[in-house]
């Protein structure tokens, strides 16, 4: 739970930074950032030393967040291709864990 709050805080800071630069961050990009950050965090949890139960929890989290983030990435790249600042924000969150999901 603490990690989720941290991710939300980081996403808020990123979007607030862009918003303070005069660029409002659309809700669909905010949702993508949250999913992408959670995806990257969950993917980073993979470790052969964790219990089978924990491994299943991690796998469920990866699917829960990486799958929608990957779909959102494709949609958002097309939707905002004419906006350099928003495209850069999207690109910054297009982590390997999102791009390479299944």
N, CA, C and O atoms as CSV, one atom per row, in Angstrom:
chain,resi,resn,atom,element,x,y,z
A,1,UNK,N,N,0.818,-1.182,0.000
A,1,UNK,CA,C,0.000,0.000,0.000
A,1,UNK,C,C,0.869,1.255,0.000
A,1,UNK,O,O,0.565,2.232,-0.685
A,2,UNK,N,N,1.940,1.218,0.766
A,2,UNK,CA,C,2.845,2.360,0.832
A,2,UNK,C,C,3.473,2.624,-0.535
A,2,UNK,O,O,3.661,3.775,-0.929
A,3,UNK,N,N,3.796,1.548,-1.253
A,3,UNK,CA,C,4.401,1.702,-2.571
A,3,UNK,C,C,3.417,2.374,-3.516
A,3,UNK,O,O,3.802,3.249,-4.291
A,4,UNK,N,N,2.152,1.974,-3.461
A,4,UNK,CA,C,1.139,2.585,-4.323
A,4,UNK,C,C,1.021,4.080,-4.047
A,4,UNK,O,O,0.890,4.874,-4.979
A,5,UNK,N,N,1.065,4.458,-2.806
A,5,UNK,CA,C,1.008,5.887,-2.468
A,5,UNK,C,C,2.226,6.619,-3.013
A,5,UNK,O,O,2.124,7.752,-3.483
A,6,UNK,N,N,3.371,5.963,-2.946
A,6,UNK,CA,C,4.593,6.560,-3.475
A,6,UNK,C,C,4.472,6.761,-4.981
A,6,UNK,O,O,4.832,7.815,-5.503
A,7,UNK,N,N,3.965,5.745,-5.674
A,7,UNK,CA,C,3.815,5.836,-7.125
A,7,UNK,C,C,2.843,6.951,-7.486
A,7,UNK,O,O,3.088,7.708,-8.424
A,8,UNK,N,N,1.758,7.054,-6.758
A,8,UNK,CA,C,0.789,8.122,-7.006
A,8,UNK,C,C,1.445,9.481,-6.778
A,8,UNK,O,O,1.236,10.412,-7.556
A,9,UNK,N,N,2.226,9.594,-5.727
A,9,UNK,CA,C,2.918,10.851,-5.449
A,9,UNK,C,C,3.878,11.202,-6.580
A,9,UNK,O,O,3.908,12.344,-7.038
A,10,UNK,N,N,4.655,10.236,-7.027
A,10,UNK,CA,C,5.606,10.478,-8.118
A,10,UNK,C,C,4.861,10.892,-9.384
A,10,UNK,O,O,5.245,11.849,-10.056
A,11,UNK,N,N,3.797,10.166,-9.703
A,11,UNK,CA,C,3.015,10.508,-10.896
A,11,UNK,C,C,2.435,11.914,-10.777
A,11,UNK,O,O,2.423,12.672,-11.747
A,12,UNK,N,N,1.959,12.255,-9.591
A,12,UNK,CA,C,1.418,13.588,-9.382
A,12,UNK,C,C,2.501,14.644,-9.581
A,12,UNK,O,O,2.268,15.664,-10.230
A,13,UNK,N,N,3.672,14.400,-9.027
A,13,UNK,CA,C,4.764,15.362,-9.169
A,13,UNK,C,C,5.152,15.543,-10.625
A,13,UNK,O,O,5.414,16.661,-11.068
A,14,UNK,N,N,5.190,14.446,-11.370
A,14,UNK,CA,C,5.540,14.528,-12.789
A,14,UNK,C,C,4.483,15.323,-13.541
A,14,UNK,O,O,4.804,16.241,-14.296
A,15,UNK,N,N,3.225,14.967,-13.330
A,15,UNK,CA,C,2.166,15.671,-14.048
A,15,UNK,C,C,2.047,17.116,-13.584
A,15,UNK,O,O,1.743,17.998,-14.387
A,16,UNK,N,N,2.279,17.368,-12.317
A,16,UNK,CA,C,2.241,18.744,-11.817
A,16,UNK,C,C,3.365,19.557,-12.434
A,16,UNK,O,O,3.183,20.732,-12.752
A,17,UNK,N,N,4.517,18.944,-12.603
A,17,UNK,CA,C,5.644,19.628,-13.227
A,17,UNK,C,C,5.340,20.032,-14.651
A,17,UNK,O,O,5.676,21.136,-15.078
A,18,UNK,N,N,4.705,19.140,-15.385
A,18,UNK,CA,C,4.330,19.455,-16.756
A,18,UNK,C,C,3.227,20.505,-16.757
A,18,UNK,O,O,3.243,21.430,-17.569
A,19,UNK,N,N,2.276,20.359,-15.852
A,19,UNK,CA,C,1.186,21.333,-15.777
A,19,UNK,C,C,1.720,22.716,-15.420
A,19,UNK,O,O,1.253,23.719,-15.959
A,20,UNK,N,N,2.691,22.775,-14.518
A,20,UNK,CA,C,3.282,24.056,-14.145
A,20,UNK,C,C,4.061,24.669,-15.291
A,20,UNK,O,O,4.295,25.878,-15.315
A,21,UNK,N,N,4.462,23.842,-16.235
A,21,UNK,CA,C,5.168,24.345,-17.402
A,21,UNK,C,C,4.176,24.867,-18.444
A,21,UNK,O,O,4.568,25.211,-19.559
A,22,UNK,N,N,2.898,24.925,-18.081
A,22,UNK,CA,C,1.901,25.448,-18.996
A,22,UNK,C,C,1.237,24.393,-19.854
A,22,UNK,O,O,0.495,24.727,-20.778
A,23,UNK,N,N,1.489,23.127,-19.568
A,23,UNK,CA,C,0.906,22.045,-20.351
A,23,UNK,C,C,-0.023,21.239,-19.444
A,23,UNK,O,O,0.448,20.516,-18.567
A,24,UNK,N,N,-1.329,21.354,-19.645
A,24,UNK,CA,C,-2.232,20.522,-18.845
A,24,UNK,C,C,-2.087,19.061,-19.264
A,24,UNK,O,O,-1.991,18.758,-20.453
A,25,UNK,N,N,-2.072,18.172,-18.296
A,25,UNK,CA,C,-1.908,16.748,-18.587
A,25,UNK,C,C,-3.290,16.102,-18.620
A,25,UNK,O,O,-3.985,16.050,-17.605
A,26,UNK,N,N,-3.677,15.615,-19.783
A,26,UNK,CA,C,-4.990,14.978,-19.908
A,26,UNK,C,C,-5.115,13.760,-18.995
A,26,UNK,O,O,-4.125,13.106,-18.666
A,27,UNK,N,N,-6.342,13.473,-18.598
A,27,UNK,CA,C,-6.625,12.366,-17.678
A,27,UNK,C,C,-6.153,11.033,-18.247
A,27,UNK,O,O,-5.676,10.184,-17.494
A,28,UNK,N,N,-6.274,10.826,-19.560
A,28,UNK,CA,C,-5.847,9.543,-20.121
A,28,UNK,C,C,-4.338,9.348,-19.985
A,28,UNK,O,O,-3.876,8.222,-19.803
A,29,UNK,N,N,-3.578,10.417,-20.070
A,29,UNK,CA,C,-2.128,10.311,-19.872
A,29,UNK,C,C,-1.822,10.101,-18.394
A,29,UNK,O,O,-0.918,9.336,-18.057
A,30,UNK,N,N,-2.555,10.762,-17.515
A,30,UNK,CA,C,-2.362,10.540,-16.080
A,30,UNK,C,C,-2.615,9.073,-15.725
A,30,UNK,O,O,-1.856,8.476,-14.962
A,31,UNK,N,N,-3.674,8.502,-16.275
A,31,UNK,CA,C,-3.973,7.087,-16.024
A,31,UNK,C,C,-2.876,6.181,-16.565
A,31,UNK,O,O,-2.498,5.200,-15.924
A,32,UNK,N,N,-2.369,6.512,-17.747
A,32,UNK,CA,C,-1.270,5.737,-18.321
A,32,UNK,C,C,-0.041,5.780,-17.415
A,32,UNK,O,O,0.589,4.752,-17.168
A,33,UNK,N,N,0.294,6.962,-16.926
A,33,UNK,CA,C,1.469,7.106,-16.062
A,33,UNK,C,C,1.323,6.243,-14.811
A,33,UNK,O,O,2.270,5.573,-14.400
A,34,UNK,N,N,0.148,6.261,-14.215
A,34,UNK,CA,C,-0.078,5.430,-13.025
A,34,UNK,C,C,0.091,3.949,-13.347
A,34,UNK,O,O,0.769,3.228,-12.615
A,35,UNK,N,N,-0.523,3.489,-14.441
A,35,UNK,CA,C,-0.387,2.082,-14.824
A,35,UNK,C,C,1.053,1.731,-15.178
A,35,UNK,O,O,1.557,0.682,-14.777
A,36,UNK,N,N,1.713,2.607,-15.928
A,36,UNK,CA,C,3.089,2.333,-16.340
A,36,UNK,C,C,4.028,2.267,-15.134
A,36,UNK,O,O,4.900,1.400,-15.073
A,37,UNK,N,N,3.856,3.169,-14.187
A,37,UNK,CA,C,4.705,3.157,-12.995
A,37,UNK,C,C,4.461,1.913,-12.148
A,37,UNK,O,O,5.408,1.300,-11.655
A,38,UNK,N,N,3.194,1.540,-11.978
A,38,UNK,CA,C,2.877,0.316,-11.225
A,38,UNK,C,C,3.402,-0.914,-11.962
A,38,UNK,O,O,3.909,-1.845,-11.336
A,39,UNK,N,N,3.283,-0.919,-13.272
A,39,UNK,CA,C,3.799,-2.019,-14.090
A,39,UNK,C,C,5.299,-2.173,-13.887
A,39,UNK,O,O,5.793,-3.274,-13.642
A,40,UNK,N,N,6.005,-1.080,-13.990
A,40,UNK,CA,C,7.458,-1.136,-13.854
A,40,UNK,C,C,7.862,-1.594,-12.457
A,40,UNK,O,O,8.816,-2.355,-12.296
A,41,UNK,N,N,7.137,-1.131,-11.459
A,41,UNK,CA,C,7.433,-1.552,-10.089
A,41,UNK,C,C,7.200,-3.050,-9.926
A,41,UNK,O,O,8.051,-3.759,-9.390
A,42,UNK,N,N,6.048,-3.530,-10.386
A,42,UNK,CA,C,5.718,-4.955,-10.249
A,42,UNK,C,C,6.718,-5.818,-11.015
A,42,UNK,O,O,7.164,-6.848,-10.509
A,43,UNK,N,N,7.066,-5.409,-12.218
A,43,UNK,CA,C,8.023,-6.183,-13.015
A,43,UNK,C,C,9.382,-6.245,-12.323
A,43,UNK,O,O,10.102,-7.235,-12.458
A,44,UNK,N,N,9.731,-5.211,-11.595
A,44,UNK,CA,C,10.996,-5.186,-10.870
A,44,UNK,C,C,11.004,-6.056,-9.626
A,44,UNK,O,O,12.059,-6.277,-9.031
A,45,UNK,N,N,9.846,-6.550,-9.230
A,45,UNK,CA,C,9.735,-7.402,-8.047
A,45,UNK,C,C,10.092,-8.858,-8.330
A,45,UNK,O,O,10.299,-9.636,-7.399
A,46,UNK,N,N,10.167,-9.234,-9.610
A,46,UNK,CA,C,10.477,-10.632,-9.930
A,46,UNK,C,C,11.815,-11.017,-9.321
A,46,UNK,O,O,12.824,-10.336,-9.509
A,47,UNK,N,N,11.801,-12.120,-8.591
A,47,UNK,CA,C,12.997,-12.591,-7.901
A,47,UNK,C,C,12.792,-14.069,-7.611
A,47,UNK,O,O,11.765,-14.458,-7.056
A,48,UNK,N,N,13.747,-14.878,-7.976
A,48,UNK,CA,C,13.642,-16.313,-7.775
A,48,UNK,C,C,13.592,-16.741,-6.326
A,48,UNK,O,O,13.277,-17.895,-6.037
A,49,UNK,N,N,13.892,-15.850,-5.418
A,49,UNK,CA,C,13.946,-16.237,-4.007
A,49,UNK,C,C,12.621,-16.028,-3.265
A,49,UNK,O,O,12.525,-16.363,-2.084
A,50,UNK,N,N,11.607,-15.487,-3.928
A,50,UNK,CA,C,10.332,-15.258,-3.243
A,50,UNK,C,C,9.478,-16.522,-3.268
A,50,UNK,O,O,9.686,-17.410,-4.096
A,51,UNK,N,N,8.531,-16.589,-2.365
A,51,UNK,CA,C,7.653,-17.759,-2.281
A,51,UNK,C,C,6.782,-17.864,-3.539
A,51,UNK,O,O,6.622,-16.899,-4.286
A,52,UNK,N,N,6.230,-19.052,-3.748
A,52,UNK,CA,C,5.347,-19.243,-4.898
A,52,UNK,C,C,4.131,-18.326,-4.805
A,52,UNK,O,O,3.673,-17.787,-5.813
A,53,UNK,N,N,3.617,-18.155,-3.604
A,53,UNK,CA,C,2.468,-17.266,-3.399
A,53,UNK,C,C,2.826,-15.831,-3.808
A,53,UNK,O,O,2.063,-15.169,-4.512
A,54,UNK,N,N,3.976,-15.368,-3.363
A,54,UNK,CA,C,4.410,-14.003,-3.709
A,54,UNK,C,C,4.645,-13.886,-5.210
A,54,UNK,O,O,4.330,-12.858,-5.810
A,55,UNK,N,N,5.192,-14.922,-5.813
A,55,UNK,CA,C,5.430,-14.925,-7.256
A,55,UNK,C,C,4.096,-14.770,-8.005
A,55,UNK,O,O,4.012,-14.014,-8.974
A,56,UNK,N,N,3.063,-15.481,-7.558
A,56,UNK,CA,C,1.737,-15.363,-8.185
A,56,UNK,C,C,1.182,-13.947,-8.013
A,56,UNK,O,O,0.593,-13.389,-8.939
A,57,UNK,N,N,1.369,-13.378,-6.840
A,57,UNK,CA,C,0.907,-12.004,-6.599
A,57,UNK,C,C,1.601,-11.021,-7.542
A,57,UNK,O,O,0.972,-10.115,-8.091
A,58,UNK,N,N,2.887,-11.215,-7.717
A,58,UNK,CA,C,3.654,-10.342,-8.615
A,58,UNK,C,C,3.160,-10.499,-10.046
A,58,UNK,O,O,2.954,-9.510,-10.750
A,59,UNK,N,N,2.971,-11.743,-10.474
A,59,UNK,CA,C,2.490,-11.998,-11.834
A,59,UNK,C,C,1.119,-11.358,-12.059
A,59,UNK,O,O,0.866,-10.796,-13.124
A,60,UNK,N,N,0.244,-11.441,-11.072
A,60,UNK,CA,C,-1.080,-10.821,-11.182
A,60,UNK,C,C,-0.963,-9.300,-11.296
A,60,UNK,O,O,-1.681,-8.674,-12.075
A,61,UNK,N,N,-0.068,-8.721,-10.525
A,61,UNK,CA,C,0.130,-7.270,-10.582
A,61,UNK,C,C,0.691,-6.848,-11.934
A,61,UNK,O,O,0.300,-5.818,-12.484
A,62,UNK,N,N,1.607,-7.647,-12.464
A,62,UNK,CA,C,2.179,-7.335,-13.776
A,62,UNK,C,C,1.076,-7.312,-14.832
A,62,UNK,O,O,0.998,-6.379,-15.632
A,63,UNK,N,N,0.232,-8.329,-14.833
A,63,UNK,CA,C,-0.864,-8.373,-15.805
A,63,UNK,C,C,-1.832,-7.213,-15.566
A,63,UNK,O,O,-2.272,-6.558,-16.511
A,64,UNK,N,N,-2.157,-6.968,-14.302
A,64,UNK,CA,C,-3.117,-5.916,-13.947
A,64,UNK,C,C,-2.688,-4.541,-14.454
A,64,UNK,O,O,-3.524,-3.756,-14.902
A,65,UNK,N,N,-1.389,-4.249,-14.384
A,65,UNK,CA,C,-0.921,-2.915,-14.747
A,65,UNK,C,C,-0.232,-2.840,-16.110
A,65,UNK,O,O,-0.395,-1.851,-16.824
A,66,UNK,N,N,0.521,-3.848,-16.476
A,66,UNK,CA,C,1.276,-3.786,-17.731
A,66,UNK,C,C,0.378,-3.926,-18.955
A,66,UNK,O,O,0.590,-3.260,-19.968
A,67,UNK,N,N,-0.619,-4.791,-18.857
A,67,UNK,CA,C,-1.511,-4.995,-19.997
A,67,UNK,C,C,-2.236,-3.700,-20.391
A,67,UNK,O,O,-2.192,-3.318,-21.560
A,68,UNK,N,N,-2.898,-3.020,-19.453
A,68,UNK,CA,C,-3.546,-1.768,-19.861
A,68,UNK,C,C,-2.540,-0.681,-20.243
A,68,UNK,O,O,-2.804,0.114,-21.145
A,69,UNK,N,N,-1.405,-0.639,-19.572
A,69,UNK,CA,C,-0.400,0.380,-19.909
A,69,UNK,C,C,0.080,0.205,-21.341
A,69,UNK,O,O,0.283,1.185,-22.058
A,70,UNK,N,N,0.260,-1.038,-21.757
A,70,UNK,CA,C,0.717,-1.286,-23.123
A,70,UNK,C,C,-0.343,-0.838,-24.140
A,70,UNK,O,O,-0.016,-0.216,-25.151
A,71,UNK,N,N,-1.596,-1.153,-23.868
A,71,UNK,CA,C,-2.684,-0.706,-24.762
A,71,UNK,C,C,-2.774,0.821,-24.777
A,71,UNK,O,O,-2.918,1.437,-25.833
A,72,UNK,N,N,-2.686,1.416,-23.596
A,72,UNK,CA,C,-2.764,2.874,-23.501
A,72,UNK,C,C,-1.612,3.527,-24.258
A,72,UNK,O,O,-1.802,4.541,-24.930
A,73,UNK,N,N,-0.434,2.955,-24.152
A,73,UNK,CA,C,0.739,3.520,-24.822
A,73,UNK,C,C,0.498,3.638,-26.319
A,73,UNK,O,O,0.747,4.687,-26.913
A,74,UNK,N,N,0.022,2.579,-26.915
A,74,UNK,CA,C,-0.229,2.583,-28.361
A,74,UNK,C,C,-1.257,3.656,-28.731
A,74,UNK,O,O,-1.064,4.414,-29.682
A,75,UNK,N,N,-2.329,3.706,-27.979
A,75,UNK,CA,C,-3.393,4.674,-28.248
A,75,UNK,C,C,-2.911,6.109,-28.054
A,75,UNK,O,O,-3.169,6.976,-28.889
A,76,UNK,N,N,-2.215,6.352,-26.956
A,76,UNK,CA,C,-1.776,7.711,-26.635
A,76,UNK,C,C,-0.715,8.224,-27.604
A,76,UNK,O,O,-0.717,9.403,-27.957
A,77,UNK,N,N,0.188,7.349,-28.035
A,77,UNK,CA,C,1.204,7.775,-29.003
A,77,UNK,C,C,0.545,8.280,-30.278
A,77,UNK,O,O,0.973,9.282,-30.851
A,78,UNK,N,N,-0.490,7.590,-30.718
A,78,UNK,CA,C,-1.200,8.019,-31.927
A,78,UNK,C,C,-2.010,9.292,-31.667
A,78,UNK,O,O,-2.008,10.218,-32.478
A,79,UNK,N,N,-2.689,9.324,-30.545
A,79,UNK,CA,C,-3.570,10.448,-30.227
A,79,UNK,C,C,-2.816,11.768,-30.064
A,79,UNK,O,O,-3.298,12.817,-30.491
A,80,UNK,N,N,-1.629,11.715,-29.445
A,80,UNK,CA,C,-0.894,12.939,-29.125
A,80,UNK,C,C,0.370,13.125,-29.965
A,80,UNK,O,O,1.285,13.841,-29.558
A,81,UNK,N,N,0.425,12.486,-31.133
A,81,UNK,CA,C,1.640,12.564,-31.949
A,81,UNK,C,C,1.981,13.986,-32.386
A,81,UNK,O,O,3.138,14.268,-32.696
A,82,UNK,N,N,1.014,14.873,-32.416
A,82,UNK,CA,C,1.270,16.251,-32.815
A,82,UNK,C,C,1.658,17.178,-31.670
A,82,UNK,O,O,1.922,18.360,-31.892
A,83,UNK,N,N,1.694,16.658,-30.459
A,83,UNK,CA,C,2.012,17.474,-29.283
A,83,UNK,C,C,3.346,17.006,-28.704
A,83,UNK,O,O,3.416,15.981,-28.026
A,84,UNK,N,N,4.391,17.764,-28.979
A,84,UNK,CA,C,5.748,17.343,-28.600
A,84,UNK,C,C,5.913,17.159,-27.091
A,84,UNK,O,O,6.562,16.207,-26.657
A,85,UNK,N,N,5.344,18.042,-26.295
A,85,UNK,CA,C,5.526,17.938,-24.839
A,85,UNK,C,C,4.807,16.729,-24.264
A,85,UNK,O,O,5.359,16.016,-23.426
A,86,UNK,N,N,3.581,16.497,-24.708
A,86,UNK,CA,C,2.851,15.336,-24.208
A,86,UNK,C,C,3.444,14.040,-24.750
A,86,UNK,O,O,3.473,13.028,-24.050
A,87,UNK,N,N,3.912,14.068,-25.983
A,87,UNK,CA,C,4.573,12.888,-26.553
A,87,UNK,C,C,5.821,12.546,-25.752
A,87,UNK,O,O,6.100,11.372,-25.512
A,88,UNK,N,N,6.564,13.547,-25.342
A,88,UNK,CA,C,7.762,13.316,-24.523
A,88,UNK,C,C,7.388,12.740,-23.162
A,88,UNK,O,O,8.062,11.839,-22.663
A,89,UNK,N,N,6.327,13.250,-22.564
A,89,UNK,CA,C,5.868,12.733,-21.275
A,89,UNK,C,C,5.460,11.263,-21.407
A,89,UNK,O,O,5.784,10.447,-20.544
A,90,UNK,N,N,4.769,10.937,-22.459
A,90,UNK,CA,C,4.380,9.544,-22.718
A,90,UNK,C,C,5.627,8.688,-22.900
A,90,UNK,O,O,5.735,7.607,-22.322
A,91,UNK,N,N,6.563,9.173,-23.701
A,91,UNK,CA,C,7.790,8.416,-23.970
A,91,UNK,C,C,8.579,8.158,-22.690
A,91,UNK,O,O,9.151,7.081,-22.518
A,92,UNK,N,N,8.610,9.130,-21.805
A,92,UNK,CA,C,9.345,8.982,-20.544
A,92,UNK,C,C,8.799,7.847,-19.684
A,92,UNK,O,O,9.514,7.308,-18.839
A,93,UNK,N,N,7.552,7.487,-19.892
A,93,UNK,CA,C,6.919,6.425,-19.101
A,93,UNK,C,C,6.706,5.141,-19.899
A,93,UNK,O,O,6.049,4.213,-19.428
A,94,UNK,N,N,7.255,5.094,-21.091
A,94,UNK,CA,C,7.162,3.884,-21.920
A,94,UNK,C,C,8.314,2.955,-21.543
A,94,UNK,O,O,9.205,2.689,-22.349
A,95,UNK,N,N,8.277,2.473,-20.314
A,95,UNK,CA,C,9.336,1.621,-19.780
A,95,UNK,C,C,9.415,0.310,-20.551
A,95,UNK,O,O,8.455,-0.097,-21.205
A,96,UNK,N,N,10.567,-0.342,-20.467
A,96,UNK,CA,C,10.729,-1.654,-21.095
A,96,UNK,C,C,9.655,-2.623,-20.623
A,96,UNK,O,O,9.151,-3.424,-21.409
A,97,UNK,N,N,9.304,-2.554,-19.351
A,97,UNK,CA,C,8.288,-3.462,-18.804
A,97,UNK,C,C,6.931,-3.250,-19.476
A,97,UNK,O,O,6.150,-4.194,-19.592
A,98,UNK,N,N,6.648,-2.050,-19.910
A,98,UNK,CA,C,5.390,-1.763,-20.606
A,98,UNK,C,C,5.490,-2.209,-22.059
A,98,UNK,O,O,4.608,-2.903,-22.565
A,99,UNK,N,N,6.554,-1.812,-22.718
A,99,UNK,CA,C,6.727,-2.100,-24.142
A,99,UNK,C,C,6.840,-3.593,-24.409
A,99,UNK,O,O,6.279,-4.093,-25.384
A,100,UNK,N,N,7.557,-4.306,-23.558
A,100,UNK,CA,C,7.832,-5.722,-23.821
A,100,UNK,C,C,6.838,-6.676,-23.167
A,100,UNK,O,O,7.039,-7.890,-23.204
A,101,UNK,N,N,5.771,-6.149,-22.571
A,101,UNK,CA,C,4.790,-7.037,-21.938
A,101,UNK,C,C,4.204,-7.969,-22.989
A,101,UNK,O,O,3.624,-7.523,-23.979
A,102,UNK,N,N,4.361,-9.240,-22.766
A,102,UNK,CA,C,3.900,-10.316,-23.658
A,102,UNK,C,C,4.073,-9.952,-25.075
A,102,UNK,O,O,3.738,-10.739,-25.960
